[in-house]
Amino acid sequence: MKKFTMAAGITAAVLIGVGFLLVVAGVLTGAERGVYFDKGGIKVLKSGEDFEYEKYDIDNVKEIDIDISNARVELKASQSNKFGINVSLCDNSETPVVNTDNGKISVSRKMGVQLFRINFDLWNLFSNKTNVITVYIPRNTKFDSVCVDTSNGAIDIQQDFTTDTLEINTSNGRITVNGVTCSKKAELKTSNGAINCNGKFNTDTYFKTSNGRVEAQGSYKGRTYIKTSNGAIEFSTSESEKTYNIDADTSNGSIRLNGIKVDDDYRQRQTDASNTLEIDTSNGSVTMNFGN
């Protein structure tokens, strides 16, 4: 019985491997782009047409909400006092929904109701095409919320604006934020990629990546939490060290506070501290620099 079970298992593994190779070969020779599994069984992920959308001269935007797969997202400076958006998705199998009405710019996935779905989108593994969503923002805009979520792609924010809420999330890609002021909630998360943030945060701020360096510069008040599993962490602020309680840990690496090496399990408590800094990395050095 055990030999039969083992033989059946080996046979199944071989057949799955052969099937996967055939799917890859089909994608590379111009067939459909992949497969997916849902509650209805195994289905073909068809090759779609390129999706292009652009609109400018948009007024009175208070929210940005982008939820898309396999795309780079950029928030850039507008050349006027109007907002704009450009969406360029190559061979997109599911047409996204773009909305620019009622004070909101949003891009969302049009997937319908799917309680269970595992997607093997092989086109994106072998294609050198780039999916990009760019939103153009006037200088010194005040938002209620800015939320960007992309599964595979970098997120790059290069514009001065103020927002109550900032939520940035990607699975595989770098996050860059430059010039943002946030007042109520800030979260920046990626699974595989570096995080580089320079801004003014008058609220609790959360940085997390599994594999990548984290650099945080600017003004940080409240609780600042920075975690990476594999990568160095660099924290630089104009705020005084005396205003922070600090917890910093690294398993493999050194910790430096204003250029001076300290313990790799560093704790500091201040009587009048109004801010908290928590830093944790498994493999990497930690650098903390404060103002006077």
C-alpha positions as CSV (number, residue, x, y, z in Angstrom):
1,M,0.0,0.0,0.0
2,K,2.8,2.4,0.9
3,K,4.6,1.6,-2.4
4,F,1.4,2.3,-4.3
5,T,0.9,5.6,-2.6
6,M,4.5,6.6,-3.2
7,A,4.3,5.6,-6.9
8,A,1.0,7.5,-7.3
9,G,2.5,10.6,-5.7
10,I,5.6,10.5,-7.9
11,T,3.4,10.1,-11.0
12,A,1.2,13.0,-10.0
13,A,4.2,15.2,-9.4
14,V,5.7,14.3,-12.8
15,L,2.4,15.0,-14.6
16,I,1.9,18.4,-12.9
17,G,5.5,19.3,-13.9
18,V,4.9,18.3,-17.5
19,G,1.7,20.2,-17.6
20,F,3.3,23.3,-16.3
21,L,6.1,23.1,-18.9
22,L,3.5,22.7,-21.6
23,V,1.6,25.8,-20.4
24,V,4.9,27.8,-20.4
25,A,5.7,26.6,-23.9
26,G,2.3,27.6,-25.1
27,V,2.6,31.1,-23.6
28,L,6.1,31.6,-25.2
29,T,4.8,30.5,-28.6
30,G,1.9,32.9,-28.7
31,A,-0.9,30.9,-27.0
32,E,-3.0,32.2,-24.1
33,R,-1.1,33.9,-21.3
34,G,-1.6,31.5,-18.4
35,V,-4.1,29.6,-16.2
36,Y,-6.1,30.1,-13.0
37,F,-7.9,27.9,-10.6
38,D,-11.2,29.0,-9.0
39,K,-14.3,27.3,-7.6
40,G,-15.3,26.4,-11.2
41,G,-12.1,24.5,-11.9
42,I,-9.1,25.1,-14.1
43,K,-9.6,27.9,-16.6
44,V,-7.5,29.7,-19.3
45,L,-6.3,33.3,-18.6
46,K,-6.8,34.8,-22.0
47,S,-4.6,37.4,-23.6
48,G,-6.4,40.7,-23.6
49,E,-5.9,43.9,-25.6
50,D,-3.7,46.7,-24.3
51,F,-5.7,49.2,-22.1
52,E,-5.0,52.9,-22.5
53,Y,-6.8,55.7,-20.6
54,E,-5.9,59.3,-20.0
55,K,-7.7,62.3,-18.7
56,Y,-6.5,65.8,-17.6
57,D,-8.1,69.0,-16.3
58,I,-9.6,67.2,-13.3
59,D,-10.7,69.4,-10.4
60,N,-11.3,69.1,-6.6
61,V,-9.8,65.7,-5.9
62,K,-9.9,64.6,-2.2
63,E,-9.1,60.9,-2.5
64,I,-6.8,58.7,-4.6
65,D,-7.6,54.9,-4.5
66,I,-5.6,52.6,-6.7
67,D,-6.0,48.8,-6.4
68,I,-4.4,47.0,-9.4
69,S,-2.2,44.0,-10.1
70,N,1.1,43.9,-11.9
71,A,1.7,47.6,-12.5
72,R,4.0,50.4,-11.5
73,V,2.2,53.3,-9.9
74,E,3.5,56.9,-10.0
75,L,2.2,60.0,-8.3
76,K,3.9,63.0,-10.0
77,A,3.8,66.8,-10.1
78,S,1.2,68.3,-12.3
79,Q,2.4,71.0,-14.7
80,S,-0.8,73.0,-13.9
81,N,-3.3,73.4,-11.1
82,K,-5.3,70.5,-12.4
83,F,-5.2,66.8,-11.7
84,G,-4.5,64.2,-14.4
85,I,-4.3,60.4,-14.9
86,N,-2.7,58.2,-17.5
87,V,-3.2,54.4,-17.4
88,S,-1.2,52.2,-19.7
89,L,-1.7,48.4,-19.2
90,C,-0.1,46.1,-21.8
91,D,-2.0,42.9,-22.7
92,N,-4.4,43.3,-19.8
93,S,-6.8,40.4,-19.5
94,E,-9.3,42.2,-17.2
95,T,-10.3,45.7,-18.1
96,P,-9.8,47.9,-15.0
97,V,-12.4,50.4,-13.8
98,V,-11.2,54.1,-13.9
99,N,-13.2,56.8,-12.1
100,T,-12.5,60.5,-11.9
101,D,-15.8,61.7,-10.5
102,N,-17.1,62.9,-7.1
103,G,-13.8,64.2,-5.8
104,K,-12.0,60.9,-6.3
105,I,-9.5,59.3,-8.7
106,S,-9.6,55.5,-8.6
107,V,-8.4,52.5,-10.6
108,S,-9.7,49.1,-9.5
109,R,-9.6,45.6,-10.8
110,K,-12.8,44.3,-12.6
111,M,-12.7,40.7,-11.4
112,G,-16.3,40.1,-10.3
113,V,-17.1,37.9,-7.3
114,Q,-14.6,35.2,-6.9
115,L,-14.4,33.5,-3.5
116,F,-11.4,31.4,-4.5
117,R,-8.8,32.1,-7.1
118,I,-5.1,31.1,-7.7
119,N,-3.6,32.9,-10.7
120,F,-0.6,31.8,-12.7
121,D,-0.2,34.8,-15.0
122,L,2.8,33.5,-17.0
123,W,2.7,36.4,-19.5
124,N,4.0,38.8,-16.9
125,L,6.9,36.4,-16.1
126,F,8.2,36.4,-19.7
127,S,7.0,39.7,-21.2
128,N,9.2,42.8,-21.1
129,K,6.2,45.1,-21.4
130,T,5.6,47.6,-18.6
131,N,2.2,48.4,-17.0
132,V,2.2,52.0,-15.6
133,I,-0.4,54.1,-13.8
134,T,0.5,57.8,-13.4
135,V,-1.5,60.4,-11.4
136,Y,-0.5,64.0,-11.8
137,I,-1.1,66.1,-8.7
138,P,-0.9,69.9,-8.2
139,R,1.6,71.2,-5.6
140,N,0.4,71.5,-2.0
141,T,-2.8,69.5,-2.6
142,K,-4.7,68.5,0.6
143,F,-6.2,65.0,0.5
144,D,-8.4,63.0,2.8
145,S,-6.8,59.8,1.8
146,V,-4.2,58.3,-0.6
147,C,-4.3,54.5,-1.0
148,V,-2.2,52.6,-3.5
149,D,-2.2,48.8,-3.7
150,T,-0.4,46.9,-6.5
151,S,0.6,43.2,-6.3
152,N,3.8,43.3,-8.5
153,G,5.3,46.7,-9.2
154,A,7.1,49.7,-7.7
155,I,5.2,52.6,-6.1
156,D,6.9,56.0,-6.6
157,I,5.5,59.2,-5.1
158,Q,7.3,62.4,-6.0
159,Q,5.2,65.4,-5.1
160,D,4.5,67.6,-2.1
161,F,1.0,67.1,-0.8
162,T,-0.8,66.7,2.6
163,T,-3.1,63.8,3.4
164,D,-4.9,62.5,6.5
165,T,-4.3,58.9,5.5
166,L,-1.5,57.3,3.5
167,E,-1.6,53.6,2.7
168,I,1.0,52.2,0.3
169,N,1.2,48.4,-0.3
170,T,2.9,46.2,-2.9
171,S,4.0,42.6,-2.9
172,N,7.1,42.8,-5.0
173,G,8.5,46.2,-5.6
174,R,10.3,49.3,-4.2
175,I,8.4,52.0,-2.4
176,T,9.6,55.6,-2.7
177,V,7.8,58.5,-1.0
178,N,9.1,62.1,-1.2
179,G,7.5,65.3,0.0
180,V,4.4,63.9,1.7
181,T,2.9,65.3,4.9
182,C,0.5,62.9,6.8
183,S,-1.6,63.7,9.8
184,K,-3.6,60.7,10.9
185,K,-2.4,57.3,9.6
186,A,0.6,56.1,7.5
187,E,1.4,52.6,6.4
188,L,4.1,51.6,3.9
189,K,4.4,47.8,3.2
190,T,6.1,45.6,0.6
191,S,7.2,42.0,0.7
192,N,10.3,42.1,-1.5
193,G,11.7,45.6,-2.0
194,A,13.3,48.6,-0.4
195,I,11.4,51.5,1.2
196,N,12.7,55.0,0.9
197,C,10.6,57.7,2.6
198,N,11.2,61.4,3.2
199,G,8.4,63.5,4.6
200,K,6.6,64.9,7.6
201,F,4.5,62.5,9.6
202,N,2.5,63.9,12.5
203,T,1.0,60.5,13.3
204,D,1.9,56.9,13.9
205,T,3.9,55.6,11.0
206,Y,4.4,51.9,10.0
207,F,7.1,50.6,7.7
208,K,7.5,46.9,6.8
209,T,9.3,44.9,4.2
210,S,10.5,41.3,4.2
211,N,13.6,41.7,2.1
212,G,14.9,45.1,1.6
213,R,16.5,48.2,3.0
214,V,14.4,50.8,4.8
215,E,15.4,54.5,4.8
216,A,13.2,57.0,6.6
217,Q,14.1,60.7,6.7
218,G,12.2,63.8,7.8
219,S,10.0,64.5,10.8
220,Y,8.3,61.7,12.6
221,K,6.0,62.2,15.6
222,G,4.0,59.6,17.5
223,R,5.0,56.0,17.2
224,T,7.3,55.0,14.3
225,Y,7.7,51.3,13.7
226,I,10.2,50.0,11.2
227,K,10.7,46.3,10.4
228,T,12.6,44.3,7.8
229,S,13.8,40.7,7.8
230,N,16.8,41.1,5.6
231,G,18.2,44.6,5.1
232,A,19.7,47.6,6.8
233,I,17.6,50.3,8.4
234,E,18.5,54.0,8.4
235,F,16.4,56.5,10.4
236,S,17.1,60.3,10.2
237,T,15.0,63.0,11.7
238,S,15.3,66.7,12.6
239,E,13.6,66.0,15.9
240,S,15.6,65.8,19.1
241,E,16.7,62.5,20.5
242,K,15.4,63.6,23.9
243,T,11.8,63.4,22.5
244,Y,12.0,59.7,21.8
245,N,11.8,56.4,23.6
246,I,13.8,54.0,21.5
247,D,13.8,50.2,21.0
248,A,16.2,48.9,18.4
249,D,17.2,45.3,17.6
250,T,19.3,43.5,15.1
251,S,20.3,39.8,15.0
252,N,23.2,40.2,12.6
253,G,24.7,43.7,12.4
254,S,25.6,46.8,14.3
255,I,23.5,49.7,15.7
256,R,24.8,53.3,15.6
257,L,23.1,56.2,17.4
258,N,24.3,59.6,16.1
259,G,27.5,57.9,14.8
260,I,28.3,56.1,18.0
261,K,28.1,52.3,18.2
262,V,25.7,51.0,20.8
263,D,24.4,47.5,21.9
264,D,22.6,45.4,19.3
265,D,19.6,45.3,21.6
266,Y,19.3,49.0,22.4
267,R,16.8,50.6,24.8
268,Q,16.5,54.2,25.7
269,R,13.9,55.9,27.9
270,Q,13.4,59.7,28.2
271,T,11.3,61.2,31.0
272,D,9.6,63.8,28.8
273,A,9.5,61.7,25.6
274,S,6.4,62.3,23.4
275,N,7.5,60.0,20.5
276,T,8.4,56.3,20.2
277,L,10.8,54.7,17.7
278,E,10.8,50.9,17.3
279,I,13.3,49.3,14.9
280,D,13.7,45.6,14.2
281,T,15.8,43.8,11.6
282,S,17.1,40.2,11.5
283,N,20.0,40.7,9.1
284,G,21.3,44.2,8.7
285,S,22.8,47.2,10.5
286,V,20.7,50.0,12.1
287,T,21.6,53.7,11.9
288,M,19.7,56.4,13.8
289,N,20.5,60.1,13.5
290,F,18.6,62.8,15.4
291,G,18.6,66.6,15.5
292,N,19.8,68.7,18.4
